[in-house]
Amino acid sequence: MNSASENADKNIVDRTRKHRNPEIARTVRVTRDRLQSHGTRNAQYDRELLAMYISSSMPSAAAMPLLILLAVGIGVYFFEATNVFAWAPITIFGYLLQVLLTKRASRQKLTLENVRSWERRFIEVHALTGFGWAIFAFQPCVLCGSQDFGFYKGVVLLVAIAVTAMSSFTLRRLPLVVFATPIIAFTLLGSPPNTTFEISVLTMLVASVVFFLFVSGRLYNANLVMLAVQSEKDWLITELELANSTSDEARLRAEEANLAKSRFLASMSHELRTPLNAILGFSEVMKNEVLGPLNNDTYKEYASDIYRSGDHLLRLINEILDLSRIEAGRYELNEEPISLQDIAEDCMAMVGMRAQKKNITIAGQFERALPRVWADERSMRQVILNLLSNAVKFTPNDGNVSLKVGWTIGGGQYVSVVDDGPGIPEDEIPVVLSAFGQGSIAIKSAEQGTGLGLPIVQAILAEHGGEFVLRSVLRKGTEAIAILPRNRILVDSPSIETPDPVKKTRRSFA
């Protein structure tokens, strides 16, 4: 049974486990690699840009055949240019290939290795559509005026260029591949220029191409910045998740360590108290010579030393257990109406014998008609005993200790213990209030204690919603004040007189 408990404790406090989630750590590394290329293009950004292109190019590729059919209808109806039928199948076929290629790419997983090959396929398909638009730009019109037909072709090309530029800006080289061939064809068809109108249309078309190239470039750079910002956000999120995972792991380890500590204290308190009770009982019997006198005075002195040491160890164990229960939130208060004055008088009597050995005078000052308070009697008795014991311990011989119980300004009650001992330096007060903390001057001038009395007092008062104040002046003395809040005071309500029904009836007749 003991071996099983030891193994459980070893598992609880095992320090060899990893603190970090490997998936989160891997994500952090990938995101940091992406952030190293902030503002530049790398394989990770290429994959995301291609994924954006696939999601946005599908609607435009499906709509372009409708534009081609509309352009054919306008050309045949208004210009009787039946030769426009020659370019329509080639261009529509190119856009259908683009739709099929986009669907195929959307069903497959894009990796860093196949991004380049997919980009090349899309550029080749767009080059075919660009060749179809070049054929359209070369189409002449025999029966119509050159100006009207040239304007018609310029408008159709402008719409096609705008749609293609807005849907394919995430691929850097693709807009240039699509735009170059039709513009060159349109330029060659209009060279040498015949009229000012044709020159204007050509200039507007070339300027539009340059403008859309500029806009697509800006959109491309904006998407790079957006991806970089997204990477930074992902990095922050993963770092927060990593910190949260680490804190959760640390919290679990702290809880496991606290559980191991509780098991240790529970086990050791039983293992130590049982032999300590026997040691205290037998040493007290020997010290008091219950079973007969000890012929050797040294043995009697040894028995007294054993009793004092055992008693000191038992008090230390009790204080450690009390403090551990308070810190673990398992300190239960058995609250009832109590009188602080009565408890203070009992504690004065208990500490009185120890004070007489050092010729210390303990004076009590109690305000009259103090009401009862709602508190735990054992805990408040422990508070006052600790404060009085510390005062007697650190007060020199022939000193004075005063114990006061009264009202606070806020309507609560307080217990104040003042001594004229060596005092505590101001910078050492936080040390004294910490667990196992002791002041340097107090250690030199008095017997050493456990250093748990004041922390336990502070914790007990906090459980009651009260406050502990420690004031000290070096070489003049110390004042320790335990304060209970106003809501702990029990105020006696006046009794309510029950009206006499007979008298009430007589009054009504009168």
C-alpha positions as CSV (number, residue, x, y, z in Angstrom):
1,M,0.0,0.0,0.0
2,N,2.8,2.4,0.8
3,S,4.6,1.6,-2.5
4,A,1.5,2.4,-4.4
5,S,1.1,5.7,-2.6
6,E,4.8,6.6,-3.3
7,N,4.4,5.8,-7.0
8,A,1.3,7.9,-7.2
9,D,3.2,10.8,-5.6
10,K,6.1,10.3,-8.0
11,N,3.7,10.5,-11.0
12,I,2.1,13.6,-9.6
13,V,5.3,15.6,-9.3
14,D,6.9,14.2,-12.4
15,R,9.0,17.0,-14.0
16,T,10.1,15.1,-17.1
17,R,6.9,15.8,-19.2
18,K,7.0,18.3,-22.0
19,H,5.4,21.7,-21.3
20,R,4.5,22.6,-24.9
21,N,2.0,21.3,-27.3
22,P,4.0,20.1,-30.4
23,E,1.3,21.2,-32.8
24,I,1.3,24.7,-31.4
25,A,5.1,24.8,-31.4
26,R,5.1,23.7,-35.1
27,T,2.6,26.4,-36.0
28,V,4.7,29.0,-34.3
29,R,7.8,28.0,-36.3
30,V,5.9,28.1,-39.6
31,T,4.4,31.5,-38.8
32,R,7.8,32.9,-37.8
33,D,9.2,31.7,-41.1
34,R,6.5,33.5,-42.9
35,L,7.1,36.7,-40.9
36,Q,10.8,36.7,-41.9
37,S,9.7,37.4,-45.4
38,H,7.4,40.3,-44.5
39,G,6.7,42.4,-47.6
40,T,8.4,39.9,-49.9
41,R,7.2,36.9,-51.8
42,N,7.9,33.4,-50.7
43,A,6.4,30.0,-51.3
44,Q,3.9,30.2,-48.4
45,Y,2.5,33.4,-49.7
46,D,2.4,32.0,-53.3
47,R,0.2,29.2,-52.1
48,E,-2.2,31.5,-50.4
49,L,-2.3,34.0,-53.3
50,L,-3.0,31.1,-55.7
51,A,-5.8,29.9,-53.4
52,M,-7.3,33.4,-53.5
53,Y,-7.1,33.4,-57.3
54,I,-8.9,30.1,-57.6
55,S,-11.7,31.3,-55.4
56,S,-12.1,34.6,-57.3
57,S,-11.5,33.6,-60.9
58,M,-14.3,31.0,-61.2
59,P,-17.2,33.5,-61.4
60,S,-15.3,35.7,-63.9
61,A,-14.3,32.8,-66.1
62,A,-17.9,31.6,-66.1
63,A,-19.2,35.1,-67.0
64,M,-16.8,35.8,-69.8
65,P,-18.5,33.5,-72.4
66,L,-21.7,35.6,-71.8
67,L,-19.6,38.7,-72.7
68,I,-18.3,37.1,-75.8
69,L,-21.8,36.1,-77.0
70,L,-23.1,39.6,-76.3
71,A,-20.2,41.1,-78.3
72,V,-21.0,38.7,-81.2
73,G,-24.6,39.7,-81.1
74,I,-23.8,43.4,-81.1
75,G,-21.3,43.0,-83.9
76,V,-23.7,41.0,-86.1
77,Y,-26.8,43.1,-85.4
78,F,-25.3,46.6,-85.7
79,F,-22.3,46.1,-87.9
80,E,-23.2,42.9,-89.9
81,A,-19.7,41.7,-89.1
82,T,-20.2,38.0,-89.5
83,N,-16.5,37.4,-89.3
84,V,-16.6,37.8,-85.5
85,F,-17.9,34.2,-85.3
86,A,-14.3,33.1,-86.1
87,W,-12.8,34.2,-82.8
88,A,-15.7,33.4,-80.5
89,P,-15.2,29.6,-80.3
90,I,-11.5,29.8,-79.6
91,T,-12.0,32.4,-76.8
92,I,-14.9,30.5,-75.2
93,F,-12.9,27.3,-75.4
94,G,-10.1,29.0,-73.5
95,Y,-12.4,30.2,-70.8
96,L,-14.0,26.8,-70.5
97,L,-10.6,25.3,-70.0
98,Q,-10.0,27.9,-67.4
99,V,-13.2,26.8,-65.5
100,L,-12.3,23.2,-65.7
101,L,-8.7,23.8,-64.5
102,T,-10.0,26.0,-61.6
103,K,-12.4,23.3,-60.5
104,R,-9.7,20.7,-60.7
105,A,-7.3,22.9,-58.6
106,S,-10.0,23.6,-56.0
107,R,-10.5,19.9,-55.4
108,Q,-6.8,19.2,-54.9
109,K,-4.6,20.3,-52.0
110,L,-2.2,23.0,-52.8
111,T,1.3,22.4,-51.5
112,L,4.5,24.3,-51.5
113,E,5.8,22.0,-54.2
114,N,3.0,22.2,-56.8
115,V,2.3,25.9,-56.6
116,R,4.6,26.8,-59.4
117,S,3.2,24.1,-61.7
118,W,-0.4,25.3,-61.1
119,E,0.7,28.9,-61.8
120,R,2.2,27.8,-65.1
121,R,-1.0,25.9,-66.2
122,F,-3.2,28.9,-65.4
123,I,-0.8,31.2,-67.4
124,E,-0.9,28.9,-70.4
125,V,-4.7,28.8,-70.4
126,H,-4.9,32.5,-70.1
127,A,-2.4,32.9,-72.9
128,L,-5.0,30.9,-75.1
129,T,-7.7,33.4,-74.1
130,G,-5.4,36.3,-74.9
131,F,-4.8,34.8,-78.4
132,G,-8.6,34.7,-78.9
133,W,-8.9,38.4,-77.9
134,A,-6.0,39.1,-80.3
135,I,-8.0,37.5,-83.1
136,F,-11.0,39.7,-82.2
137,A,-8.7,42.8,-82.3
138,F,-7.6,41.9,-85.9
139,Q,-11.2,41.5,-87.2
140,P,-12.0,44.1,-89.9
141,C,-15.4,45.4,-90.9
142,V,-16.0,45.8,-94.6
143,L,-19.6,47.0,-94.6
144,C,-19.4,49.4,-91.6
145,G,-17.5,52.6,-90.8
146,S,-14.1,52.0,-89.4
147,Q,-14.6,54.5,-86.6
148,D,-17.8,52.9,-85.2
149,F,-16.4,49.4,-85.4
150,G,-13.0,50.4,-83.9
151,F,-14.9,52.0,-81.0
152,Y,-17.0,48.9,-80.6
153,K,-13.8,46.7,-80.4
154,G,-12.1,49.1,-78.0
155,V,-15.0,49.0,-75.6
156,V,-15.3,45.2,-75.7
157,L,-11.5,44.8,-75.1
158,L,-11.6,47.4,-72.3
159,V,-14.4,45.4,-70.5
160,A,-12.5,42.1,-71.0
161,I,-9.2,43.7,-69.8
162,A,-11.0,45.1,-66.7
163,V,-12.6,41.8,-65.7
164,T,-9.5,39.8,-66.3
165,A,-7.3,42.3,-64.3
166,M,-9.6,42.4,-61.3
167,S,-10.0,38.6,-61.2
168,S,-6.3,37.6,-61.8
169,F,-4.3,40.2,-60.0
170,T,-3.0,37.7,-57.4
171,L,-0.9,36.1,-60.2
172,R,1.8,38.6,-61.0
173,R,2.6,37.7,-64.6
174,L,-0.9,36.7,-65.8
175,P,-2.4,40.1,-66.5
176,L,0.6,41.1,-68.7
177,V,0.3,37.8,-70.7
178,V,-3.4,38.4,-71.3
179,F,-3.1,42.1,-72.2
180,A,-0.1,42.1,-74.3
181,T,-1.2,40.1,-77.4
182,P,-4.6,41.8,-78.0
183,I,-3.2,45.3,-77.5
184,I,-0.3,44.6,-80.0
185,A,-2.9,43.2,-82.5
186,F,-5.1,46.2,-82.0
187,T,-2.1,48.5,-82.5
188,L,-0.9,46.8,-85.6
189,L,-4.4,46.9,-87.1
190,G,-4.6,50.6,-86.5
191,S,-1.1,51.4,-87.8
192,P,-0.7,53.6,-89.7
193,P,-3.5,55.5,-88.0
194,N,-6.1,56.8,-90.4
195,T,-8.1,59.2,-88.2
196,T,-7.8,61.1,-85.0
197,F,-10.7,59.0,-83.6
198,E,-8.8,55.8,-84.1
199,I,-5.7,57.3,-82.4
200,S,-7.8,58.4,-79.5
201,V,-9.4,54.9,-79.1
202,L,-6.0,53.3,-79.3
203,T,-4.5,55.8,-76.7
204,M,-7.4,55.2,-74.4
205,L,-7.1,51.5,-74.6
206,V,-3.3,51.5,-74.0
207,A,-3.8,53.9,-71.1
208,S,-6.5,51.7,-69.6
209,V,-4.1,48.7,-69.9
210,V,-1.4,50.6,-68.0
211,F,-3.9,51.8,-65.4
212,F,-5.3,48.3,-64.8
213,L,-1.7,47.0,-64.6
214,F,-1.0,49.6,-62.0
215,V,-4.2,48.8,-60.1
216,S,-3.6,45.1,-60.2
217,G,0.0,45.6,-58.9
218,R,-1.3,47.7,-56.0
219,L,-3.9,45.1,-55.2
220,Y,-1.2,42.4,-55.3
221,N,1.0,44.4,-52.9
222,A,-2.0,45.1,-50.7
223,N,-2.7,41.4,-50.5
224,L,0.9,40.7,-49.6
225,V,0.6,43.2,-46.7
226,M,-2.7,41.6,-45.7
227,L,-1.1,38.2,-45.7
228,A,1.7,39.5,-43.6
229,V,-0.7,41.1,-41.1
230,Q,-2.6,37.8,-41.0
231,S,0.6,36.0,-40.3
232,E,1.3,38.4,-37.4
233,K,-2.2,37.8,-36.1
234,D,-1.7,34.0,-36.4
235,W,1.6,34.3,-34.7
236,L,0.1,36.2,-31.8
237,I,-2.8,33.8,-31.5
238,T,-0.4,30.8,-31.5
239,E,1.8,32.5,-29.0
240,L,-1.2,33.2,-26.8
241,E,-2.3,29.6,-27.2
242,L,1.2,28.4,-26.3
243,A,1.4,30.7,-23.3
244,N,-2.1,29.5,-22.3
245,S,-1.0,25.9,-22.7
246,T,2.2,26.5,-20.7
247,S,0.2,28.3,-17.9
248,D,-2.3,25.4,-17.9
249,E,0.5,23.0,-17.5
250,A,2.1,25.1,-14.8
251,R,-1.3,25.3,-13.0
252,L,-1.7,21.5,-13.2
253,R,1.7,21.0,-11.9
254,A,1.0,23.4,-9.0
255,E,-2.2,21.7,-8.2
256,E,-0.4,18.3,-8.3
257,A,2.3,19.7,-6.1
258,N,-0.3,21.1,-3.7
259,L,-2.0,17.7,-3.7
260,A,1.3,16.0,-2.9
261,K,1.9,18.6,-0.2
262,S,-1.5,17.9,1.3
263,R,-0.9,14.2,1.2
264,F,2.4,14.7,2.8
265,L,1.1,16.9,5.6
266,A,-1.9,14.6,6.2
267,S,0.4,11.6,6.4
268,M,3.2,13.3,8.5
269,S,0.7,14.9,10.9
270,H,-0.6,11.5,11.8
271,E,2.9,9.9,11.8
272,L,4.3,12.7,14.0
273,R,1.5,13.4,16.4
274,T,1.1,9.8,17.5
275,P,4.7,9.4,18.8
276,L,4.7,13.0,20.0
277,N,1.8,12.4,22.2
278,A,3.6,9.5,23.7
279,I,6.8,11.5,24.1
280,L,4.9,14.4,25.7
281,G,3.0,12.1,28.1
282,F,6.0,10.0,29.2
283,S,8.3,13.0,29.6
284,E,5.6,14.9,31.6
285,V,5.2,11.8,33.9
286,M,9.0,11.7,34.4
287,K,9.3,15.5,34.8
288,N,6.6,15.6,37.5
289,E,7.9,12.3,39.1
290,V,4.4,10.8,39.1
291,L,5.7,7.2,39.5
292,G,8.4,8.1,41.9
293,P,11.3,10.5,42.4
294,L,14.2,10.5,40.0
295,N,17.5,10.0,41.9
296,N,19.5,11.9,39.2
297,D,18.7,15.6,38.7
298,T,20.2,15.4,35.2
299,Y,17.6,12.9,34.2
300,K,14.9,15.2,35.4
301,E,16.3,18.1,33.5
302,Y,16.5,15.9,30.4
303,A,12.8,15.0,30.8
304,S,11.9,18.7,31.0
305,D,13.9,19.4,27.8
306,I,12.2,16.5,26.0
307,Y,8.8,17.8,27.1
308,R,9.6,21.4,25.9
309,S,11.0,20.2,22.6
310,G,8.1,17.9,21.9
311,D,5.6,20.6,22.8
312,H,7.4,23.1,20.5
313,L,7.3,20.5,17.7
314,L,3.6,19.8,18.2
315,R,2.7,23.5,18.1
316,L,4.8,23.9,14.9
317,I,2.9,21.0,13.2
318,N,-0.5,22.4,14.3
319,E,0.4,25.9,12.9
320,I,1.7,24.4,9.6
321,L,-1.5,22.4,9.2
322,D,-3.7,25.4,10.1
323,L,-1.9,27.6,7.5
324,S,-2.0,24.9,4.8
325,R,-5.8,24.5,5.3
326,I,-6.3,28.2,5.1
327,E,-4.2,28.5,1.9
328,A,-6.1,25.6,0.4
329,G,-9.5,27.1,1.2
330,R,-10.4,24.3,3.5
331,Y,-10.5,26.2,6.7
332,E,-14.0,26.0,8.0
333,L,-15.5,28.5,10.4
334,N,-17.9,27.3,13.1
335,E,-19.5,30.7,13.6
336,E,-21.6,31.6,16.6
337,P,-22.3,34.6,18.8
338,I,-19.2,35.2,21.0
339,S,-17.9,37.9,23.3
340,L,-14.4,39.2,22.4
341,Q,-14.0,40.6,26.0
342,D,-14.6,37.1,27.5
343,I,-12.2,35.5,25.1
344,A,-9.6,38.2,25.8
345,E,-9.9,37.7,29.6
346,D,-9.4,33.9,29.2
347,C,-6.4,34.4,27.0
348,M,-4.9,36.8,29.6
349,A,-5.2,34.1,32.2
350,M,-3.6,31.5,30.0
351,V,-0.6,33.7,29.2
352,G,-0.4,35.1,32.7
353,M,1.9,32.3,34.1
354,R,4.4,32.8,31.3
355,A,4.3,36.6,31.9
356,Q,4.9,36.1,35.6
357,K,8.2,34.3,34.9
358,K,9.5,37.4,33.2
359,N,7.8,39.8,35.6
360,I,5.7,41.2,32.8
361,T,2.5,43.1,33.7
362,I,-0.5,42.5,31.4
363,A,-3.2,45.3,31.7
364,G,-6.6,44.9,30.2
365,Q,-8.8,47.8,29.0
366,F,-12.3,46.9,27.8
367,E,-15.0,49.2,26.7
368,R,-18.4,48.7,28.4
369,A,-21.5,47.2,26.9
370,L,-19.7,45.6,23.9
371,P,-22.2,43.5,21.9
372,R,-21.4,40.0,20.8
373,V,-19.9,39.3,17.4
374,W,-20.6,36.5,14.9
375,A,-17.3,34.6,14.6
376,D,-15.5,31.4,15.2
377,E,-14.7,31.2,18.9
378,R,-11.7,28.8,18.5
379,S,-10.2,30.9,15.7
380,M,-10.6,34.2,17.6
381,R,-9.1,32.6,20.7
382,Q,-6.1,31.5,18.6
383,V,-5.7,35.1,17.2
384,I,-5.7,36.7,20.6
385,L,-3.4,34.0,22.1
386,N,-0.9,34.4,19.2
387,L,-0.8,38.2,19.7
388,L,-0.4,37.9,23.5
389,S,2.2,35.2,23.2
390,N,4.3,37.2,20.8
391,A,4.0,40.3,23.0
392,V,5.2,38.3,26.1
393,K,7.9,36.5,24.1
394,F,9.5,39.7,22.7
395,T,8.9,42.0,25.8
396,P,12.0,42.1,28.0
397,N,11.8,41.4,31.8
398,D,9.9,43.8,33.9
399,G,8.1,45.1,30.8
400,N,4.4,45.9,30.2
401,V,1.8,44.6,27.8
402,S,-1.7,46.1,27.3
403,L,-4.7,44.4,25.9
404,K,-7.6,46.5,24.6
405,V,-11.0,45.6,23.2
406,G,-13.2,48.3,21.8
407,W,-15.1,49.9,18.9
408,T,-13.6,50.9,15.6
409,I,-14.5,54.2,13.8
410,G,-16.4,52.2,11.2
411,G,-18.6,50.5,13.8
412,G,-16.7,47.2,14.1
413,Q,-14.7,45.8,17.1
414,Y,-11.0,45.5,17.5
415,V,-8.5,43.7,19.8
416,S,-5.2,45.6,20.3
417,V,-2.1,44.2,21.9
418,V,0.7,46.7,22.7
419,D,4.2,45.8,24.1
420,D,7.3,47.8,24.9
421,G,9.7,45.4,23.3
422,P,12.5,46.0,20.9
423,G,10.1,46.8,18.0
424,I,10.4,45.9,14.3
425,P,12.2,48.0,11.6
426,E,9.7,49.3,9.0
427,D,11.3,47.5,6.1
428,E,11.0,44.1,8.0
429,I,7.3,44.3,8.7
430,P,6.4,42.5,5.3
431,V,9.0,39.9,6.2
432,V,7.4,39.3,9.6
433,L,3.9,39.0,8.1
434,S,5.2,36.3,5.6
435,A,5.2,32.6,6.4
436,F,8.3,31.6,8.5
437,G,9.4,35.3,8.5
438,Q,11.1,36.8,11.6
439,G,12.6,40.2,12.3
440,S,16.3,40.4,12.8
441,I,16.2,42.4,16.1
442,A,13.5,40.1,17.5
443,I,15.5,37.0,16.8
444,K,18.5,38.4,18.7
445,S,16.6,39.6,21.7
446,A,14.1,36.8,22.3
447,E,13.5,33.1,21.9
448,Q,13.0,32.0,18.3
449,G,9.6,30.9,17.2
450,T,8.1,29.3,14.1
451,G,7.4,32.5,12.3
452,L,3.8,31.3,11.5
453,G,1.8,33.1,14.3
454,L,1.2,36.4,12.5
455,P,0.5,34.9,9.1
456,I,-2.1,32.6,10.7
457,V,-3.6,35.6,12.5
458,Q,-3.8,37.6,9.2
459,A,-5.3,34.6,7.4
460,I,-8.0,34.0,10.1
461,L,-9.0,37.6,10.1
462,A,-9.3,37.6,6.3
463,E,-11.6,34.5,6.5
464,H,-13.8,36.6,8.8
465,G,-13.7,39.6,6.4
466,G,-11.5,41.5,8.9
467,E,-8.1,43.2,8.8
468,F,-4.8,42.9,10.7
469,V,-2.7,45.9,11.3
470,L,0.9,45.8,12.6
471,R,2.5,49.0,13.8
472,S,6.0,49.2,15.3
473,V,8.6,51.7,16.3
474,L,12.2,50.6,16.6
475,R,13.3,50.3,20.3
476,K,9.9,51.6,21.5
477,G,7.4,48.7,21.0
478,T,4.9,47.1,18.8
479,E,1.1,47.3,18.4
480,A,-0.9,44.5,16.8
481,I,-4.5,45.2,16.0
482,A,-7.1,42.6,15.0
483,I,-10.2,44.2,13.4
484,L,-13.6,42.6,12.8
485,P,-15.9,44.4,10.4
486,R,-19.2,46.1,11.2
487,N,-21.3,43.3,9.6
488,R,-20.0,40.9,12.3
489,I,-21.5,42.9,15.1
490,L,-24.7,41.5,16.6
491,V,-27.0,44.3,17.7
492,D,-29.8,43.4,20.1
493,S,-33.2,44.4,18.8
494,P,-35.8,45.7,21.3
495,S,-38.6,43.4,22.2
496,I,-42.0,43.9,20.5
497,E,-44.9,44.1,22.9
498,T,-47.9,42.0,21.9
499,P,-51.1,44.1,22.2
500,D,-53.7,43.0,24.7
501,P,-56.9,42.1,22.7
502,V,-59.1,43.0,25.7
503,K,-57.6,46.5,26.0
504,K,-58.0,47.0,22.3
505,T,-61.6,46.0,22.5
506,R,-62.3,48.4,25.3
507,R,-60.7,51.3,23.5
508,S,-62.8,50.6,20.5
509,F,-66.0,50.9,22.6
510,A,-64.8,54.0,24.3
